[in-house]
Amino acid sequence: MTPRPFLLSLSFFRIAFASLLLAALGGCASMTPAECKNANWQDVGLRDGLAGEPLTALDARTKSCAEAGVQANAQAYLHGRNQGLQSYCRLDHAARLGLDGKSYHGVCAAGIDAEFRHRYGVGREVYRARSELRSLDSRRNSLEDKLEDAKGNDERKRLRDDLSDLDRSLRRARDRLRDAEWAYDRLR
């Protein structure tokens, strides 16, 4: 039986809407007294599941709401969180999560956790390599500016030596990025 296009688009719409809702509301685990009193705990759990929040988020929410005299509905929260985790824990999402520099808190089911971590790690390696390359490029620009303003020959020589060392580091960083991006492309 093949899925109907309408059902696929409805499912996509739900995921997109939930993602927008998540982005608008943020992933902060503490809640204000007003939020606690008006909370739809299933929706709170859904947002946390879509964000890949660990169960400690429920503990933090329960504590902040208890201080406001409101009891969290853990059962509704867990039901919503499990729904959110179904979208979050898709293997095609793992590499993108790492690529965006986000954290993974080990919230996916044991059956896919190892592969999720692997794919996340591949994306995360691309993120790290790109970050390192940006940092080295920035440092190179700074050294070039200093070289332009250098007053003496000794200072110019030291800066040229630093630039030469930095160029070697840049080549290695570009190689690491190329290798990381190759591994990322192989996941697709």
Sequence and secondary structure as in RCSB ss.txt:
>XXXX:A:sequence
MTPRPFLLSLSFFRIAFASLLLAALGGCASMTPAECKNANWQDVGLRDGLAGEPLTALDARTKSCAEAGVQANAQ
AYLHGRNQGLQSYCRLDHAARLGLDGKSYHGVCAAGIDAEFRHRYGVGREVYRARSELRSLDSRRNSLEDKLEDA
KGNDERKRLRDDLSDLDRSLRRARDRLRDAEWAYDRLR
>XXXX:A:secstr
    HHHHHHHHHHHHHHHHHHHHH   S   HHHHHH  HHHHHHHHHHTT  THHHHHHHHHHHHTT    HH
HHHHHHHHHHHHHT HHHHHHHHHTT    S S HHHHHHHHHHHHHHHHHHHHHHHHHHHHHHHHHHHHHHHH 
 SHHHHHHHHHHHHHHHHHHHHHHHHHHHHHHHHHHH 
